[in-house]
């Protein structure tokens, strides 16, 4: 090893001695420790290589693990996306089903309301028809009673009127016949015109109502005069009043030249 404490003068060779050693021979031997350094460098290199190798393996493993994690995350994402699509489809289908059910419910409510309205209308119509039927039945019963009463009256009247009617027919030249209708009679008079005994005058007696009426006559008479005869006839219900009154009107009309 180099010792710095050595005097520099001791290193100088004697100038006069020819056999003195050279300067190189007099230099101290210096050990720099290259072998140890090389050994340490070799060991460091080995450790560094091991570190690098381990680092590379760790990096590869981490990269592979990262790629595996990324792949798993992508697969997870794909599955979640698929699940979301399925849930979205189910949600849309559910919404459509709800909308359809709501529409059907509204339609059913409308139909129910319409049927209820129709039922109420039919019920009202039924009650109205029932009332009309009852009123009509009352009218029919009243008419039947009136017809029975009238038929009884006519039957009673006919028993009394037949001989007298024969008298009127033979003596007063009166003829009675049907008019082609159930409730109408035709009475024809002759010998009412002194100028022509064959000239006829007739009237049609309508018996379809409780109040009898003259529906037609020839020659034509004033309606006011006919009403007077009918008022007396309907009040007395005596056919003689009607026949007598109408004959007198025909005679007066013949005299006036109608």
Phi and psi in degrees as a GROMACS rama.xvg file:
@    title "Ramachandran Plot"
@    xaxis  label "Phi"
@    yaxis  label "Psi"
@TYPE xy
-80.1015  130.473  UNK-2
-108.657  114.298  UNK-3
-71.7482  -16.5709  UNK-4
-72.792  -13.592  UNK-5
-67.7456  141.422  UNK-6
-73.577  138.809  UNK-7
-68.8427  -21.6287  UNK-8
-73.8832  -28.6194  UNK-9
-67.8013  -22.5698  UNK-10
-83.9351  -15.9943  UNK-11
-78.0082  130.349  UNK-12
-74.1795  151.749  UNK-13
-66.7175  132.998  UNK-14
-72.5822  -21.7246  UNK-15
-101.037  -9.62221  UNK-16
-92.1355  123.188  UNK-17
-79.0652  -25.8305  UNK-18
-94.6961  14.2769  UNK-19
-72.4386  146.278  UNK-20
-67.6165  158.083  UNK-21
-71.9777  166.737  UNK-22
-65.2682  -33.185  UNK-23
-70.0212  -34.3993  UNK-24
-73.3881  -24.4446  UNK-25
-86.9169  -9.16343  UNK-26
-70.9854  140.409  UNK-27
-72.4377  150.361  UNK-28
-78.9862  130.117  UNK-29
-109.261  126.507  UNK-30
-104.112  105.487  UNK-31
-81.1493  -9.71876  UNK-32
73.0703  38.4512  UNK-33
-66.07  -35.4337  UNK-34
-64.5131  -43.9354  UNK-35
-64.4438  -38.5583  UNK-36
-64.5916  -42.0311  UNK-37
-63.6656  -41.0842  UNK-38
-63.6599  -42.9372  UNK-39
-65.7302  -39.0177  UNK-40
-65.0355  -39.1097  UNK-41
-64.8753  -45.0844  UNK-42
-63.3807  -38.647  UNK-43
-64.0218  -41.6776  UNK-44
-60.4471  -44.0796  UNK-45
-61.5882  -47.1126  UNK-46
-62.9274  -38.4835  UNK-47
-66.0425  -42.8911  UNK-48
-62.2293  -41.7089  UNK-49
-62.9854  -41.3482  UNK-50
-62.7764  -44.863  UNK-51
-62.4007  -44.7616  UNK-52
-62.551  -45.1167  UNK-53
-63.731  -40.8514  UNK-54
-62.4044  -41.551  UNK-55
-63.3637  -43.8426  UNK-56
-62.9446  -41.2936  UNK-57
-64.6089  -40.1294  UNK-58
-63.1412  -42.9611  UNK-59
-63.2624  -44.8317  UNK-60
-63.1606  -42.8473  UNK-61
-65.2142  -38.8454  UNK-62
-65.3872  -43.2699  UNK-63
-63.2296  -42.2591  UNK-64
-63.5153  -38.9368  UNK-65
-62.6803  -45.977  UNK-66
-62.0338  -41.023  UNK-67
-63.2154  -43.5336  UNK-68
-63.0324  -41.9545  UNK-69
-62.1678  -43.5563  UNK-70
-62.2071  -42.9801  UNK-71
-63.8453  -41.1919  UNK-72
-63.4063  -41.0067  UNK-73
-63.7873  -42.6163  UNK-74
-63.4341  -41.7008  UNK-75
-60.4686  -44.3207  UNK-76
-63.3692  -41.7369  UNK-77
-63.8773  -43.417  UNK-78
-65.1732  -41.7556  UNK-79
-64.8554  -40.3232  UNK-80
-62.8988  -41.6103  UNK-81
-64.6747  -42.4423  UNK-82
-61.4595  -40.1007  UNK-83
-63.4646  -41.8228  UNK-84
-63.0513  -42.198  UNK-85
-63.7142  -45.5592  UNK-86
-64.3333  -38.0351  UNK-87
-63.0148  -44.003  UNK-88
-62.4728  -43.5728  UNK-89
-63.673  -40.7426  UNK-90
-63.1954  -43.3946  UNK-91
-63.3188  -43.1634  UNK-92
-62.1944  -41.0636  UNK-93
-64.2907  -42.6405  UNK-94
-62.6139  -42.6519  UNK-95
-63.3652  -40.202  UNK-96
-63.3263  -43.0855  UNK-97
-62.6004  -42.0601  UNK-98
-63.732  -41.5631  UNK-99
-64.6  -44.3496  UNK-100
-63.6012  -38.2265  UNK-101
-63.7335  -42.8502  UNK-102
-63.8091  -42.5949  UNK-103
-64.4347  -38.8501  UNK-104
-63.6103  -44.4388  UNK-105
-62.9927  -40.6629  UNK-106
-64.5103  -41.8397  UNK-107
-65.2246  -40.128  UNK-108
-63.2357  -40.6768  UNK-109
-63.353  -43.2056  UNK-110
-63.8919  -41.3337  UNK-111
-63.5256  -43.3701  UNK-112
-62.1429  -41.7776  UNK-113
-64.2509  -43.6587  UNK-114
-65.2648  -38.9868  UNK-115
-63.005  -41.9019  UNK-116
-63.6984  -43.503  UNK-117
-63.4738  -40.7201  UNK-118
-61.596  -44.6025  UNK-119
-63.0616  -41.2823  UNK-120
-64.3829  -42.6518  UNK-121
-65.5082  -38.3152  UNK-122
-63.7499  -42.6787  UNK-123
-64.4955  -42.4164  UNK-124
-62.8743  -40.2522  UNK-125
-61.5933  -45.64  UNK-126
-64.2856  -40.1305  UNK-127
-64.5285  -44.34  UNK-128
-64.6201  -39.4103  UNK-129
-60.6309  -43.5437  UNK-130
-64.7551  -42.0795  UNK-131
-63.3468  -40.0964  UNK-132
-63.5511  -42.707  UNK-133
-62.3618  -43.342  UNK-134
-65.5236  -42.1002  UNK-135
-63.4074  -40.1019  UNK-136
-63.4929  -39.4885  UNK-137
-62.2621  -42.6248  UNK-138
-64.0661  -41.5401  UNK-139
-63.416  -44.705  UNK-140
-60.4991  -41.5995  UNK-141
-64.4266  -42.5334  UNK-142
-65.9604  -41.0701  UNK-143
-62.5824  -41.2322  UNK-144
-64.0167  -41.2701  UNK-145
-65.4561  -40.0761  UNK-146
-66.2502  -39.9896  UNK-147
-64.0162  -42.163  UNK-148
-63.8417  -41.9398  UNK-149
-67.1708  -40.544  UNK-150
-63.8463  -39.5584  UNK-151
-63.9571  -39.5972  UNK-152
-64.7393  -45.3274  UNK-153
-62.8727  -38.2307  UNK-154
-63.8235  -43.1756  UNK-155
-66.6872  -41.8735  UNK-156
-66.0549  -36.1805  UNK-157
-66.2348  -33.3644  UNK-158
-66.2566  -32.683  UNK-159
-86.1139  -28.6258  UNK-160
-88.8978  -20.2595  UNK-161
-58.319  -50.2351  UNK-162
-62.9427  -42.1652  UNK-163
-67.0186  -37.7095  UNK-164
-63.9641  -36.8556  UNK-165
-63.1973  -35.4049  UNK-166
-64.8927  -46.1966  UNK-167
-63.5056  -38.8518  UNK-168
-67.486  -43.8692  UNK-169
-81.1425  -39.2377  UNK-170
-87.045  -40.3544  UNK-171
-101.878  7.83731  UNK-172
58.1748  53.9471  UNK-173
-111.401  138.362  UNK-174
-129.064  142.247  UNK-175
-125.93  137.618  UNK-176
-153.003  164.801  UNK-177
-73.5522  159.298  UNK-178
-111.441  16.748  UNK-179
81.9813  1.54416  UNK-180
-126.983  149.398  UNK-181
-65.0216  -35.3651  UNK-182
-113.051  38.9171  UNK-183
-144.748  134.56  UNK-184
-122.868  145.218  UNK-185
-111.321  124.258  UNK-186
-112.938  124.675  UNK-187
-118.522  130.886  UNK-188
-112.429  145.496  UNK-189
-127.553  176.649  UNK-190
57.9428  42.8378  UNK-191
-108.699  -11.3796  UNK-192
-119.558  118.274  UNK-193
-62.3404  -23.3314  UNK-194
-84.4028  -21.8329  UNK-195
-151.167  99.6349  UNK-196
-69.3406  -17.3839  UNK-197
-88.1806  -10.5102  UNK-198
-63.4781  133.301  UNK-199
-102.908  150.6  UNK-200
-137.86  137.22  UNK-201
-144.528  162.863  UNK-202
-144.188  154.485  UNK-203
-105.639  124.042  UNK-204
-101.562  117.76  UNK-205
-91.1837  117.445  UNK-206
-111.082  19.1109  UNK-207
-74.1023  -18.8966  UNK-208
-115.348  166.75  UNK-209
-64.0061  -38.3478  UNK-210
-90.3435  111.588  UNK-211
-65.2278  155.203  UNK-212
-146.96  152.191  UNK-213
-96.1534  109.973  UNK-214
-83.3688  -24.0304  UNK-215
-161.765  148.274  UNK-216
-149.601  153.604  UNK-217
-144.221  124.12  UNK-218
-68.1367  163.881  UNK-219
-70.6564  135.123  UNK-220
-117.036  160.364  UNK-221
-67.0963  135.49  UNK-222
-65.6472  -32.2  UNK-223
-64.4366  -39.6189  UNK-224
-67.2142  -39.4153  UNK-225
-64.9767  -38.6558  UNK-226
-62.3968  -37.1609  UNK-227
-62.6536  -44.6901  UNK-228
-63.2159  -43.3858  UNK-229
-66.4828  -39.0583  UNK-230
-58.6679  -44.4219  UNK-231
-67.322  -39.2981  UNK-232
-67.1381  -46.6927  UNK-233
-67.307  -26.3929  UNK-234
-77.5166  -41.1143  UNK-235
-90.7961  -23.6355  UNK-236
57.892  29.4873  UNK-237
-109.026  116.909  UNK-238
-62.3122  -26.2199  UNK-239
-62.6745  -36.2927  UNK-240
-63.1123  -39.5675  UNK-241
-68.9577  -48.0407  UNK-242
-64.6849  -42.849  UNK-243
-64.473  -45.5644  UNK-244
-65.4145  -41.2997  UNK-245
-68.8068  -37.7609  UNK-246
-63.1895  -43.9422  UNK-247
-61.498  -38.7449  UNK-248
-65.4333  -39.1949  UNK-249
-66.0906  -39.1816  UNK-250
-64.3728  -44.2465  UNK-251
-62.7042  -38.6473  UNK-252
-66.1084  -38.2538  UNK-253
-65.5036  -38.048  UNK-254
-67.2599  -33.8198  UNK-255
-82.0476  -0.831607  UNK-256
86.3486  19.848  UNK-257
